[in-house]
Structures are given as C-alpha cells and as structure tokens.
Amino acid sequence: MKSKQTYTCKDVILVSMPWSLFSRPSIQIGALKAYLKLQFPYLNIAAHHFYLKVAETIGYKLYHSISESTWLAETIYAAMLSPEKLKTIEKIFYREAGVKPLFRKSSFKELVSKVRKVTDVFIESINWNKFCLAGFSVCQCQLTSSLYIIKQLKIKYPDLKIVLGGSTFAGASKEVFKLIPEIDFVVKGEGELPLSQLVHHLGISNKRNKIPSIKGVISRESKENDNLDIFYQMETLDSLPMPDYDDYFNLLQTFGSKKTFFPTILSEISRGCWWRYAQRSKKIKGCAFCNLNLQWDGYRSKGHSKVVSEVDNLTSKYKSLSIAFTDNALPVKESKKVFTQLKELKKDFRFFSEIRATTTMENLKIMRDAGMSEVQIGIESLSTRLLNKLNKGTTAIQNLEIMKNCEQLEIVNNSNLILQFPGSDKDDVEETLRNLEFVAPFRPLRQVNFWLGLGSPVWQNPQQFGIKALYNHPLYADLLPQNISSIRFLIQAYRGDLGYQKKLWKPVKQRIKKWKMEYESLQNNSFFEPILSFLDGRDFLIIIQKQFNNKKTLTHRLKGKSREIYLFCRHHRSIKKILEHFPELPNDKIISFLRIMVDKKLMFEENKKYLSLAVQK
C-alpha cells in the first residue's frame, strides 16, 4: 500500500439508494466503509444512506408501503429514467399499489416530483470532484434509483469513476458496460477485497495508466479469457471490523424530534449458506428457489466471541437494542454459544433472525432467553412431497413442530408459504390442505407466489421443473430504457405451467385467508393466549382447545399413561420409539390412542411419526 504522500487517490463515497428499508442502516455500505477506513486511514470514506432522507421527505408510512413491493418501488425512479413511458409506468404504480388507503391520497406524478427534487438536492449538495470513486450497493428495489443517479452524475462529472456491486449485478458480464456506459466497474461477489484493491490502483495510477485486472472486479477492459467468475473474498470473517453506521445515525439526528425513531441495527454472524455448501456433490445445491448466495463461495461464520463483542459495541454506540441478523443460515454450532453469551450481557435485546426449521427447542429457548423476539423460518411448504421438490431437507412435521415451539415461546413467526411452485401437483396441494387443518392454532404463514430468481437451481435446471423458456420479467421492459432492459436481472419469468399452478393453488389461498381470519378472531385479546394449550396436573393433563366455528372451548382430560404419551410426543416421535418407550402397554391401545388424538387435531401424524400440538400454558 502506498504512503499518504505518494498516494494520488482522492476520497471515496459509498451510496445506498431507495428503496432499502428506512428503519435500518445499510450493512453493505456500513461494512465497506469500516473496511476501507481500516485499509486507507488517510482517506475520507463517506457513506450516504440516502434512502433515509427520501423516507423523511415523503413520510415514513408511505415510504414503507412502497418499499414492501419490488415493482411498486421501481416505478418512481423509472418515471425519471424513461419519461416517454410515463403513462405505462403510472399504470403499473397504481396496479401494484392496489387499494391501500395511503396511495389514494398520493398522486404518482407528485410523488415522482418530490423524490426527484430531494435526489437532485442530494446530488447538488455534494462536491463530487472530491472523490476518485463513487460506489453504489444495488440490491432488490434499488435498480432504477441507482441507474438514475449514476446517469445524472456522469453528465455533470464525467471523470468520476463509478463502481456498482450488490445482488442485482451478481450475474453481470461485460455486456453491462455497453448497455450502461456510465458504469466503470462492477464488483462481483463480496466487496471488501475487490473494492480495496480498486481504490489502491486508482490511487497509484494516472490518466495514462490503465487499471490492471483485479479479481472480483469487471471493467470494460476485462479480457474474455479473464476468469470473471472468480470470487475474491475474505478467508475469515473474524478479520472484519465492526460496521460503521455513523453517517446513518448522524443523518437521523438532523430530522428533529418528531421524525426520529429507534432504528434496527444490522449485524451478521455468517455469509453464505451451509445447507447449500453441504450439497456440493448434488445437482441441486441448496433450496431450489433460492438465489440469495450467488455472491459468496462457500460458507463462513464469525467466532462467537467476535459476534457477541460486535453486538454489544453496536448497541452501546448507537443506543438501540433492536438487532436484525442478516444471515441466510445461522451457524448451527456457533449459534448456541453466541446467544448464550449474548444473554450474559444483561441487555434487553430484541433480535430478529432467519432460522432453519431444524432448529431445536433447546436452541430456540436459548435464543428467546437472549432476546429473540421475531424469526423467519425456512418453512416454505406444509407438504413433505413439495418440500422434497424444493430441496429443503425438511418435512412437514418438522415445520409444524417449530411453529408450535414459537407459539410456546411467544416468538413471532413471520414465515412464508410458497405457492405455485413449478412442477407442483394435485397431491402436493391436497397434502397442504390436509395439513393446514392442523396448523390452525399457530400464527398463520404469509402466502408468497413463487417467483423465479436468476441463478437459482430452478433457473439453472429449468427442464427438471417443467419450464420451457426463461426470460427477464416483462415489467423490466416497461420500466427501463430499451437498451438496459435486455440485461439479465434478478427477477426472471418463464413459460411453463404457470396458468395451471394458479388454478391448482386457489383452494390453498382461500384456506390461508380463512386461517388468518380465525387466528386473529381467537387472538383478539389484550394479551397473548394460545389457541391450543395444556395444563399439567402431574398425573393428569387438561388440554384446552378453542374453536372458531361455534366459539366454544373444548377441554380434554388425559390421565396416567395417556398423559405420558402426549408429553413424550412434544417432540415428534416415530411409532417405533413410542412403542419402545411404553413397553408395558399393548401396541394396539397406544395406536388407538394416537389415532383418537389425531382425529381430534390434538396431535399430528406423518409417515408414522407423531407430534403433540398443544403448548403448555
């Protein structure tokens, strides 16, 4: 690395555009800023969480509603990028907005005007000549906003070097520089090492020198024989500094008391997905629908001590106790140590994390005791047949068990149920409908229609899933300038059995709607109370079963061995294990009891495995 005296690079600016979630600082630019500061202590690394300013300008509620929908979010800046398509884009906006009251009060043109004004003020407020490099993290909902600002910047500052990174450009090739000439570099994969090398070479070069080939960086000078898919990433995450969110919190403090809030701080324990990495010998690696791990090679996790130290320091520094872990898959062994030690910090944390359905009750309790208040579980389906097609490595009974455990521990479970997966059939739907009758006591899942992600196993093996043709989602052509829309983007479309799938899954949609209505009706209390619960009397058990149809509450009393069998099946057990555990009882009596419990929907059965559904009050 060159010394400060011989280093000619000016400062570096990192920008995160709308429509990232406004209540969270960007971990992408926060992590990159911290790493670049460590490598180049003599440079000023500016990080602008500009999406927060846009949220403050148009109102947090409206911003949040827009950011929840990818296509809705992309329309705002699309209208600025392609003014000749204004009428078409406006129609897409109102179609995606639906009947939400917030959008009835908002004129699309007025909204575009507000956002354009605050964006132009942002551009004018910065002396871009100070910077040798401007970096943009482009993830979902940030495509059109990032394209708009880089086009404006290149018009006013043609010598400013611009680099893009993030999941949106994970599949980028050299073609991107022909179609979007404003871009100078694209970082493929993890950003720390490639970006630091790029900053270094910009600092020691002059206008006559070309930037040499850098692993993980594509430029218009990249040669065809360069391996453009080589990842250049950290060997260990333990060498990463703590993310720097100062710019986000400094901006928030300028808004005044009426517009301040307590943000959720983002932290990471790992990168990549161990489930995907564990299946390297298989044709399908990881979950069939998932394209979240294209930017990483393998799976790496931080040591538990480092994670605990970072969470402690982040919450102390920024005075917020809400933490969202960005991991796609928490490390199994490290997680137990992490949350055990986080509890010992004696802070009233509120954690959110994505977890696998195989997470044990023991580990879930440890998480809850440390402060885990909300999770998103990789449930995706209540049909084991369909879970096999999704390559989840889990079963329906495992999904029901963790849903029950969350209910028991009062952890909010915001998980998804994927509908219309290509290649799913009548048997998948019938199994789903049958099993939906048993999950009624638990928090409803959110229905999500399958969408095809670029680079996902389904996209890579389309014929295996009955897909005949792949192409960009047609809305890209409606929203983007004609030359840009030919680039392959994250959301793909396909020709196959989509019409059949929509019709096939209609009864499931109707049943989920009913499930939500019944759950909300039965939970219409000032405090949480389980719908299906039990009280233990040591040698007897009272099961309390609320019913929606007649608004009655049924009670069931189990005595002696019946109680013991029910409690033994709080974790799902095979019939073989149950019979072995109670050798003093006749097999037919045990089987008869289990059948009665299933008929009353007090237990769930799958492939001769049984799960008790009531939670302990």
PLY file of the C-alpha trace (Angstrom):
ply
format ascii 1.0
element vertex 617
property float x
property float y
property float z
element edge 616
property int vertex1
property int vertex2
end_header
0.00 0.00 0.00
1.40 3.42 -0.97
2.11 6.02 1.70
-0.10 9.07 2.13
2.47 11.36 0.46
2.67 9.37 -2.79
-1.00 8.39 -2.89
-2.95 10.35 -5.50
-6.43 8.93 -4.90
-8.99 11.42 -3.70
-11.70 10.40 -1.28
-14.27 7.62 -1.76
-18.05 7.90 -1.50
-20.44 4.99 -0.95
-24.18 5.40 -1.56
-27.24 3.31 -0.80
-30.30 4.44 -2.74
-34.05 3.93 -2.16
-35.91 1.68 -1.53
-33.91 -0.05 1.15
-35.80 -0.40 4.47
-35.60 3.07 6.00
-35.51 1.87 9.62
-32.22 0.05 9.14
-28.77 1.36 8.17
-27.28 -0.33 5.10
-24.95 -3.09 6.26
-23.46 -3.18 2.75
-22.01 0.33 2.81
-21.55 0.26 6.60
-19.31 -2.81 6.36
-17.43 -1.49 3.31
-16.79 1.88 4.90
-15.36 0.25 8.03
-13.06 -1.98 5.99
-11.84 0.81 3.69
-11.15 3.06 6.69
-9.00 0.29 8.12
-7.07 -0.11 4.85
-6.82 3.60 3.99
-6.79 5.59 7.24
-5.62 8.73 5.40
-8.67 8.80 3.07
-12.11 10.15 3.84
-14.66 7.40 3.23
-18.12 8.96 3.03
-21.19 6.71 3.32
-24.60 8.10 2.40
-27.71 6.18 3.41
-29.68 8.42 1.08
-32.84 6.29 1.20
-33.38 7.54 4.78
-33.59 11.14 3.52
-36.16 10.13 0.90
-38.21 8.38 3.60
-38.15 11.51 5.77
-39.20 13.63 2.79
-42.25 11.64 1.64
-43.21 10.24 5.07
-42.18 7.01 6.74
-45.52 5.22 6.32
-45.72 5.91 2.60
-42.07 5.01 2.09
-42.52 1.73 3.97
-45.55 0.76 1.86
-43.61 1.44 -1.32
-40.52 -0.46 -0.18
-42.60 -3.58 0.56
-43.24 -4.15 -3.17
-40.36 -4.50 -5.61
-42.26 -3.35 -8.68
-44.01 -0.52 -6.86
-40.63 0.73 -5.63
-39.02 0.58 -9.06
-41.73 2.74 -10.70
-40.75 6.03 -9.01
-37.28 6.41 -10.48
-38.32 4.54 -13.64
-40.54 7.54 -14.43
-37.44 9.75 -14.24
-35.31 7.36 -16.29
-37.90 6.86 -19.02
-40.21 9.90 -19.11
-41.51 8.76 -22.51
-43.05 5.75 -20.72
-44.74 7.82 -18.01
-48.31 6.66 -18.72
-47.32 2.98 -18.77
-45.27 3.33 -15.59
-48.08 5.21 -13.83
-50.49 2.37 -14.63
-48.03 -0.15 -13.14
-47.75 2.00 -10.00
-51.50 2.09 -9.36
-51.93 -1.57 -10.25
-49.22 -2.60 -7.78
-50.49 -0.15 -5.15
-53.91 -1.79 -5.15
-56.47 -0.42 -2.71
-54.12 0.70 0.07
-55.50 3.97 1.53
-52.07 5.63 1.58
-51.85 5.56 -2.19
-55.29 7.03 -2.73
-54.02 10.24 -1.15
-50.85 10.27 -3.26
-50.63 11.38 -6.83
-47.97 9.41 -8.69
-46.70 12.50 -10.50
-46.48 14.47 -7.26
-44.61 11.60 -5.64
-42.15 11.41 -8.53
-41.67 15.17 -8.35
-40.92 15.06 -4.60
-38.43 12.23 -4.98
-36.76 13.85 -7.99
-36.36 17.11 -6.08
-34.80 15.55 -2.97
-32.50 13.46 -5.18
-31.36 16.47 -7.19
-30.75 18.42 -3.97
-28.66 15.49 -2.70
-26.56 15.49 -5.88
-26.05 19.27 -5.72
-25.15 19.22 -2.01
-22.03 17.12 -2.54
-18.76 18.15 -4.15
-18.30 15.03 -6.27
-14.99 16.33 -7.60
-13.51 15.38 -4.22
-13.93 11.69 -4.95
-11.91 9.36 -7.13
-14.56 6.65 -6.81
-18.30 6.51 -6.16
-19.66 3.10 -5.13
-23.31 2.03 -5.20
-24.72 -1.03 -3.49
-27.58 -2.22 -5.70
-29.86 -4.80 -4.15
-33.56 -5.50 -4.64
-35.69 -2.35 -5.08
-32.58 -0.22 -5.79
-32.12 -0.73 -9.54
-33.89 2.27 -11.11
-32.87 4.66 -8.32
-29.19 3.72 -8.75
-29.36 3.97 -12.54
-30.96 7.41 -12.32
-28.32 8.91 -10.03
-25.32 7.48 -11.88
-26.67 8.87 -15.17
-27.05 12.30 -13.59
-23.59 12.11 -12.05
-21.87 11.14 -15.30
-23.47 14.07 -17.09
-22.12 16.54 -14.53
-18.93 14.72 -13.50
-17.77 12.62 -16.48
-14.38 11.86 -14.89
-15.90 10.36 -11.73
-15.30 6.61 -11.63
-18.41 4.64 -10.72
-18.50 1.09 -9.36
-21.61 -1.00 -8.73
-21.97 -4.04 -6.52
-24.67 -5.98 -4.73
-27.03 -8.82 -5.57
-28.64 -7.10 -8.57
-25.37 -7.32 -10.51
-24.24 -10.70 -9.19
-24.71 -12.19 -12.66
-23.21 -9.26 -14.59
-21.00 -9.73 -17.65
-19.02 -7.36 -19.87
-22.22 -6.60 -21.75
-23.30 -4.28 -18.93
-20.70 -1.65 -19.93
-22.09 -1.41 -23.47
-25.66 -1.07 -22.28
-24.94 1.19 -19.28
-21.86 3.18 -20.33
-21.98 5.27 -17.15
-20.65 2.29 -15.19
-16.86 1.91 -14.97
-16.58 -1.16 -12.73
-18.74 -3.93 -11.32
-17.77 -5.87 -8.20
-18.93 -9.47 -8.43
-19.33 -11.15 -5.09
-18.12 -9.88 -1.74
-16.95 -6.28 -1.81
-14.20 -5.75 0.76
-11.11 -7.12 -1.02
-12.02 -6.21 -4.63
-13.04 -2.67 -3.67
-9.92 -2.05 -1.59
-7.74 -3.23 -4.49
-9.65 -0.94 -6.85
-9.17 2.06 -4.56
-5.46 1.19 -4.24
-4.90 1.04 -8.01
-6.87 4.22 -8.63
-4.61 5.89 -6.07
-1.34 4.94 -7.77
-2.45 5.41 -11.37
-2.75 8.44 -13.59
-4.96 9.06 -16.58
-2.48 7.36 -18.93
-2.31 4.17 -16.89
-4.97 1.51 -17.13
-6.23 -0.22 -14.01
-4.82 -3.76 -14.00
-7.04 -6.80 -13.81
-8.45 -7.23 -10.28
-10.03 -10.44 -9.05
-13.74 -9.92 -8.41
-13.88 -6.72 -10.50
-15.19 -6.46 -14.06
-14.42 -3.47 -16.28
-14.83 -2.71 -19.96
-11.12 -3.54 -20.32
-11.60 -7.02 -18.88
-10.48 -9.69 -21.34
-12.61 -12.61 -22.38
-10.03 -15.08 -21.06
-10.12 -13.43 -17.63
-12.00 -15.66 -15.23
-14.88 -13.31 -14.48
-16.49 -15.72 -12.02
-13.55 -15.98 -9.59
-14.54 -14.85 -6.10
-12.12 -12.66 -4.18
-13.30 -12.79 -0.61
-12.11 -12.79 2.98
-10.67 -16.08 4.21
-12.10 -15.43 7.66
-14.83 -13.05 8.77
-13.11 -12.56 12.11
-10.74 -10.06 10.48
-13.60 -7.75 9.51
-14.05 -4.55 11.53
-17.39 -3.67 13.06
-19.76 -1.96 10.56
-19.67 1.85 10.62
-23.19 3.32 10.77
-22.18 6.82 11.90
-23.48 8.51 8.73
-26.93 6.94 9.09
-27.35 7.99 12.73
-25.89 11.44 12.08
-28.46 11.98 9.32
-31.28 10.75 11.54
-30.34 13.28 14.24
-30.89 16.15 11.79
-34.59 15.33 11.34
-35.91 16.71 14.61
-37.73 15.00 17.46
-41.00 14.35 15.60
-39.22 12.31 12.91
-36.73 10.38 15.00
-37.15 6.70 15.86
-35.13 3.79 17.22
-33.58 2.03 14.21
-32.92 -1.67 13.91
-29.18 -2.28 13.68
-27.97 -4.88 11.20
-25.36 -7.42 12.18
-24.01 -10.58 10.56
-22.77 -13.82 12.03
-22.08 -15.58 8.73
-22.04 -15.25 4.95
-23.31 -17.84 2.51
-25.45 -20.87 3.27
-24.12 -24.03 4.90
-27.10 -26.01 3.59
-26.12 -25.12 0.01
-22.44 -25.76 0.69
-23.16 -29.17 2.25
-24.65 -30.41 -1.02
-21.76 -29.80 -3.39
-21.93 -33.33 -4.82
-25.60 -32.98 -5.77
-27.01 -31.48 -8.94
-29.36 -29.24 -6.95
-27.46 -27.31 -4.27
-29.44 -25.62 -1.54
-33.11 -24.69 -1.74
-34.35 -24.97 -5.32
-35.94 -21.50 -5.41
-33.11 -19.58 -3.69
-30.66 -17.19 -5.35
-29.53 -15.35 -2.21
-26.00 -16.76 -2.13
-24.68 -16.01 -5.62
-22.12 -13.53 -4.30
-20.33 -15.97 -1.98
-18.19 -19.04 -2.41
-18.87 -21.48 0.40
-19.93 -20.68 3.93
-18.03 -18.74 6.60
-19.02 -17.65 10.09
-17.50 -15.40 12.72
-16.32 -16.75 16.04
-18.91 -16.44 18.81
-16.77 -14.04 20.85
-16.45 -11.62 17.95
-20.20 -11.67 17.28
-21.04 -11.01 20.93
-18.50 -8.20 21.12
-19.85 -6.55 17.94
-23.48 -6.72 19.08
-22.51 -5.30 22.47
-20.48 -2.47 20.93
-23.03 -1.64 18.20
-25.91 -1.37 20.65
-23.85 0.67 23.11
-22.52 3.01 20.44
-25.82 3.67 18.66
-28.10 3.37 21.72
-30.53 0.91 20.17
-31.34 -2.61 21.35
-33.07 -3.88 18.20
-30.77 -6.12 16.14
-31.56 -7.94 12.89
-29.10 -10.63 11.83
-28.66 -10.69 8.06
-27.57 -14.35 7.85
-29.24 -16.62 5.32
-28.42 -19.56 7.59
-27.18 -19.24 11.16
-24.23 -21.50 12.01
-25.52 -24.48 13.98
-22.67 -24.88 16.48
-21.72 -21.23 16.92
-25.32 -20.00 17.40
-25.73 -21.74 20.76
-22.57 -20.10 22.10
-23.47 -16.73 20.57
-26.91 -16.47 22.16
-25.79 -17.96 25.47
-23.16 -15.23 25.77
-25.50 -12.50 24.48
-27.85 -13.31 27.37
-24.96 -12.82 29.79
-24.58 -9.20 28.60
-27.82 -8.46 30.51
-29.22 -6.15 27.84
-32.90 -6.19 26.85
-32.20 -7.09 23.24
-34.86 -7.54 20.58
-33.43 -9.86 17.95
-34.69 -10.89 14.52
-33.14 -13.72 12.54
-33.82 -16.18 9.78
-33.56 -19.75 11.06
-33.97 -23.26 9.69
-36.92 -25.45 10.62
-34.48 -27.95 12.13
-33.64 -25.54 14.97
-34.21 -27.48 18.20
-36.45 -26.38 21.05
-33.34 -26.18 23.24
-31.61 -23.75 20.88
-34.81 -21.80 20.33
-35.16 -21.33 24.10
-31.57 -20.09 24.30
-32.32 -17.59 21.52
-35.53 -16.46 23.20
-33.82 -16.01 26.56
-31.17 -13.85 24.87
-33.85 -11.63 23.29
-35.03 -13.34 20.08
-38.49 -11.85 19.59
-39.12 -12.49 15.89
-37.96 -15.08 13.37
-38.44 -16.02 9.76
-38.22 -19.80 9.47
-37.40 -21.56 6.22
-40.75 -23.33 6.23
-41.87 -22.63 2.61
-44.31 -25.57 2.50
-46.54 -27.79 4.63
-46.26 -30.66 2.17
-43.34 -33.05 2.51
-43.76 -34.03 -1.15
-43.31 -30.41 -2.14
-40.51 -29.84 0.37
-38.58 -32.59 -1.44
-39.06 -30.76 -4.74
-37.94 -27.54 -3.07
-34.87 -29.42 -1.78
-35.43 -28.05 1.71
-34.15 -31.14 3.51
-37.06 -30.89 5.95
-40.52 -32.40 6.44
-43.97 -31.09 7.22
-43.89 -32.49 10.76
-40.65 -30.61 11.46
-42.29 -27.42 10.21
-45.30 -27.93 12.46
-43.05 -28.61 15.42
-41.08 -25.38 15.12
-44.29 -23.40 14.52
-45.63 -24.87 17.74
-42.39 -24.14 19.58
-42.51 -20.49 18.51
-46.08 -20.31 19.81
-44.94 -21.90 23.07
-42.09 -19.41 23.50
-44.14 -16.43 22.24
-41.66 -15.75 19.43
-43.32 -14.01 16.49
-43.05 -16.31 13.48
-43.17 -14.37 10.21
-42.54 -17.18 7.76
-43.59 -17.86 4.19
-45.61 -20.49 2.38
-44.60 -20.77 -1.28
-47.48 -21.35 -3.71
-47.44 -22.10 -7.43
-44.00 -23.71 -7.45
-43.39 -25.07 -10.99
-43.88 -28.81 -11.16
-46.05 -28.99 -8.04
-49.13 -31.16 -8.50
-52.54 -32.08 -7.13
-51.06 -34.35 -4.47
-48.88 -31.50 -3.16
-51.94 -29.29 -2.87
-54.07 -31.97 -1.20
-51.33 -32.66 1.35
-51.03 -28.94 2.02
-54.78 -28.55 2.53
-54.88 -31.56 4.84
-52.01 -30.27 6.96
-53.41 -26.74 7.09
-56.17 -28.12 9.32
-53.57 -28.97 11.96
-51.66 -25.66 11.98
-54.78 -23.60 12.76
-53.66 -22.95 16.40
-50.39 -21.35 15.25
-49.56 -17.96 13.77
-50.54 -18.00 10.07
-47.86 -18.12 7.40
-47.61 -15.49 4.68
-48.52 -16.80 1.25
-45.91 -16.00 -1.40
-46.39 -16.81 -5.05
-43.25 -18.40 -6.48
-41.06 -16.06 -8.46
-38.09 -17.22 -10.49
-34.73 -15.88 -9.30
-31.75 -15.51 -11.59
-29.13 -18.14 -10.79
-31.40 -20.24 -8.57
-31.35 -24.05 -9.03
-34.74 -23.84 -10.77
-33.31 -21.27 -13.19
-30.21 -23.41 -13.75
-32.21 -26.64 -14.30
-35.46 -25.42 -15.90
-36.42 -28.67 -17.66
-36.38 -30.56 -14.36
-39.20 -28.28 -13.18
-41.24 -28.28 -16.38
-40.02 -24.86 -17.54
-39.76 -24.40 -21.31
-38.29 -20.89 -21.64
-36.58 -18.32 -19.41
-36.50 -14.55 -19.83
-36.46 -11.29 -17.89
-39.66 -10.42 -16.10
-41.66 -8.38 -18.68
-42.02 -5.43 -16.28
-38.32 -4.64 -16.75
-39.08 -3.76 -20.38
-41.94 -1.49 -19.25
-39.87 0.27 -16.61
-36.36 0.53 -18.03
-34.90 2.26 -21.10
-34.92 -0.12 -24.06
-31.17 -0.73 -24.19
-30.94 -1.61 -20.47
-33.89 -3.99 -20.27
-32.01 -6.69 -22.20
-29.60 -7.27 -19.28
-30.47 -10.33 -17.22
-31.83 -9.13 -13.89
-32.70 -10.82 -10.60
-36.41 -11.42 -11.23
-36.96 -13.79 -14.13
-40.10 -15.04 -15.85
-40.75 -18.35 -17.55
-43.02 -20.23 -19.89
-44.38 -23.44 -18.42
-47.28 -24.45 -16.21
-47.99 -21.06 -14.60
-51.67 -20.98 -15.58
-52.18 -24.48 -14.24
-50.40 -23.61 -10.99
-52.58 -20.55 -10.38
-55.73 -22.64 -10.70
-54.26 -25.53 -8.70
-53.33 -23.43 -5.65
-56.52 -21.36 -5.47
-58.09 -23.54 -2.69
-54.93 -23.13 -0.59
-55.13 -19.33 -0.91
-58.73 -19.45 0.26
-57.84 -21.68 3.21
-54.96 -19.39 4.27
-57.32 -16.42 4.20
-59.69 -18.31 6.49
-56.79 -19.33 8.74
-55.75 -15.71 9.22
-59.28 -14.61 9.99
-59.84 -17.37 12.55
-56.49 -16.87 14.25
-56.99 -13.11 14.58
-60.51 -13.64 15.90
-59.39 -16.11 18.56
-56.41 -13.94 19.50
-58.50 -10.80 19.91
-57.23 -10.24 23.44
-55.07 -7.63 25.11
-52.53 -10.37 25.90
-51.33 -13.46 24.06
-53.15 -16.67 24.85
-52.54 -19.89 22.91
-55.42 -21.38 20.95
-54.45 -24.96 21.78
-52.79 -25.38 25.19
-52.49 -27.69 28.15
-52.18 -27.56 31.92
-50.16 -30.30 33.60
-51.56 -31.81 36.80
-48.61 -34.14 37.39
-50.64 -37.32 36.90
-53.25 -35.86 34.58
-53.33 -33.31 31.77
-56.03 -30.81 30.77
-55.96 -29.78 27.10
-57.79 -26.54 26.24
-58.92 -26.25 22.62
-60.51 -23.02 21.41
-62.87 -23.39 18.47
-63.78 -20.75 15.92
-66.97 -22.15 14.37
-69.13 -22.32 17.49
-66.89 -20.08 19.60
-66.78 -22.78 22.26
-63.79 -24.04 24.16
-63.32 -27.79 24.41
-61.43 -29.40 27.26
-59.83 -32.83 27.17
-58.51 -34.67 30.21
-55.68 -37.19 29.79
-54.77 -39.40 32.71
-51.85 -41.67 33.57
-50.15 -43.21 30.55
-52.23 -41.13 28.12
-50.69 -38.02 29.68
-47.21 -39.52 29.47
-47.58 -40.45 25.80
-48.83 -36.95 24.95
-45.93 -35.30 26.74
-43.43 -37.73 25.19
-44.60 -36.57 21.73
-43.99 -32.88 22.37
-41.02 -33.55 20.11
-42.11 -35.62 17.09
-41.57 -39.34 17.64
-41.80 -42.38 15.39
-44.31 -45.07 16.29
-41.36 -47.38 16.88
-39.88 -45.01 19.50
-43.26 -44.59 21.19
-43.85 -48.33 21.45
-40.32 -48.89 22.76
-40.78 -46.18 25.39
-44.00 -47.70 26.72
-43.37 -51.50 26.60
-45.84 -52.11 29.43
-48.77 -51.01 27.23
-50.33 -53.11 24.44
-49.39 -51.80 20.99
-52.99 -51.66 19.80
-54.01 -49.46 22.74
-51.22 -46.97 22.05
-52.05 -46.87 18.34
-55.76 -46.43 19.12
-54.99 -43.53 21.49
-52.76 -41.83 18.92
-55.46 -42.19 16.25
-58.04 -40.54 18.56
-55.65 -37.64 19.27
-55.07 -37.10 15.54
-58.81 -37.24 14.79
-59.37 -34.50 17.37
-56.48 -32.49 15.89
-54.64 -32.59 19.19
-51.76 -34.44 17.52
-50.33 -34.53 14.00
-49.22 -37.68 12.18
-46.94 -38.06 9.20
-45.31 -41.27 7.98
-45.95 -42.98 11.33
-44.43 -40.10 13.26
-46.49 -38.24 15.85
-46.37 -34.70 17.25
-48.43 -33.28 20.12
-49.76 -29.85 19.12
-50.82 -28.23 22.39
-48.44 -25.77 24.05
-48.01 -25.52 27.80
-49.65 -22.51 29.41
0 1
1 2
2 3
3 4
4 5
5 6
6 7
7 8
8 9
9 10
10 11
11 12
12 13
13 14
14 15
15 16
16 17
17 18
18 19
19 20
20 21
21 22
22 23
23 24
24 25
25 26
26 27
27 28
28 29
29 30
30 31
31 32
32 33
33 34
34 35
35 36
36 37
37 38
38 39
39 40
40 41
41 42
42 43
43 44
44 45
45 46
46 47
47 48
48 49
49 50
50 51
51 52
52 53
53 54
54 55
55 56
56 57
57 58
58 59
59 60
60 61
61 62
62 63
63 64
64 65
65 66
66 67
67 68
68 69
69 70
70 71
71 72
72 73
73 74
74 75
75 76
76 77
77 78
78 79
79 80
80 81
81 82
82 83
83 84
84 85
85 86
86 87
87 88
88 89
89 90
90 91
91 92
92 93
93 94
94 95
95 96
96 97
97 98
98 99
99 100
100 101
101 102
102 103
103 104
104 105
105 106
106 107
107 108
108 109
109 110
110 111
111 112
112 113
113 114
114 115
115 116
116 117
117 118
118 119
119 120
120 121
121 122
122 123
123 124
124 125
125 126
126 127
127 128
128 129
129 130
130 131
131 132
132 133
133 134
134 135
135 136
136 137
137 138
138 139
139 140
140 141
141 142
142 143
143 144
144 145
145 146
146 147
147 148
148 149
149 150
150 151
151 152
152 153
153 154
154 155
155 156
156 157
157 158
158 159
159 160
160 161
161 162
162 163
163 164
164 165
165 166
166 167
167 168
168 169
169 170
170 171
171 172
172 173
173 174
174 175
175 176
176 177
177 178
178 179
179 180
180 181
181 182
182 183
183 184
184 185
185 186
186 187
187 188
188 189
189 190
190 191
191 192
192 193
193 194
194 195
195 196
196 197
197 198
198 199
199 200
200 201
201 202
202 203
203 204
204 205
205 206
206 207
207 208
208 209
209 210
210 211
211 212
212 213
213 214
214 215
215 216
216 217
217 218
218 219
219 220
220 221
221 222
222 223
223 224
224 225
225 226
226 227
227 228
228 229
229 230
230 231
231 232
232 233
233 234
234 235
235 236
236 237
237 238
238 239
239 240
240 241
241 242
242 243
243 244
244 245
245 246
246 247
247 248
248 249
249 250
250 251
251 252
252 253
253 254
254 255
255 256
256 257
257 258
258 259
259 260
260 261
261 262
262 263
263 264
264 265
265 266
266 267
267 268
268 269
269 270
270 271
271 272
272 273
273 274
274 275
275 276
276 277
277 278
278 279
279 280
280 281
281 282
282 283
283 284
284 285
285 286
286 287
287 288
288 289
289 290
290 291
291 292
292 293
293 294
294 295
295 296
296 297
297 298
298 299
299 300
300 301
301 302
302 303
303 304
304 305
305 306
306 307
307 308
308 309
309 310
310 311
311 312
312 313
313 314
314 315
315 316
316 317
317 318
318 319
319 320
320 321
321 322
322 323
323 324
324 325
325 326
326 327
327 328
328 329
329 330
330 331
331 332
332 333
333 334
334 335
335 336
336 337
337 338
338 339
339 340
340 341
341 342
342 343
343 344
344 345
345 346
346 347
347 348
348 349
349 350
350 351
351 352
352 353
353 354
354 355
355 356
356 357
357 358
358 359
359 360
360 361
361 362
362 363
363 364
364 365
365 366
366 367
367 368
368 369
369 370
370 371
371 372
372 373
373 374
374 375
375 376
376 377
377 378
378 379
379 380
380 381
381 382
382 383
383 384
384 385
385 386
386 387
387 388
388 389
389 390
390 391
391 392
392 393
393 394
394 395
395 396
396 397
397 398
398 399
399 400
400 401
401 402
402 403
403 404
404 405
405 406
406 407
407 408
408 409
409 410
410 411
411 412
412 413
413 414
414 415
415 416
416 417
417 418
418 419
419 420
420 421
421 422
422 423
423 424
424 425
425 426
426 427
427 428
428 429
429 430
430 431
431 432
432 433
433 434
434 435
435 436
436 437
437 438
438 439
439 440
440 441
441 442
442 443
443 444
444 445
445 446
446 447
447 448
448 449
449 450
450 451
451 452
452 453
453 454
454 455
455 456
456 457
457 458
458 459
459 460
460 461
461 462
462 463
463 464
464 465
465 466
466 467
467 468
468 469
469 470
470 471
471 472
472 473
473 474
474 475
475 476
476 477
477 478
478 479
479 480
480 481
481 482
482 483
483 484
484 485
485 486
486 487
487 488
488 489
489 490
490 491
491 492
492 493
493 494
494 495
495 496
496 497
497 498
498 499
499 500
500 501
501 502
502 503
503 504
504 505
505 506
506 507
507 508
508 509
509 510
510 511
511 512
512 513
513 514
514 515
515 516
516 517
517 518
518 519
519 520
520 521
521 522
522 523
523 524
524 525
525 526
526 527
527 528
528 529
529 530
530 531
531 532
532 533
533 534
534 535
535 536
536 537
537 538
538 539
539 540
540 541
541 542
542 543
543 544
544 545
545 546
546 547
547 548
548 549
549 550
550 551
551 552
552 553
553 554
554 555
555 556
556 557
557 558
558 559
559 560
560 561
561 562
562 563
563 564
564 565
565 566
566 567
567 568
568 569
569 570
570 571
571 572
572 573
573 574
574 575
575 576
576 577
577 578
578 579
579 580
580 581
581 582
582 583
583 584
584 585
585 586
586 587
587 588
588 589
589 590
590 591
591 592
592 593
593 594
594 595
595 596
596 597
597 598
598 599
599 600
600 601
601 602
602 603
603 604
604 605
605 606
606 607
607 608
608 609
609 610
610 611
611 612
612 613
613 614
614 615
615 616
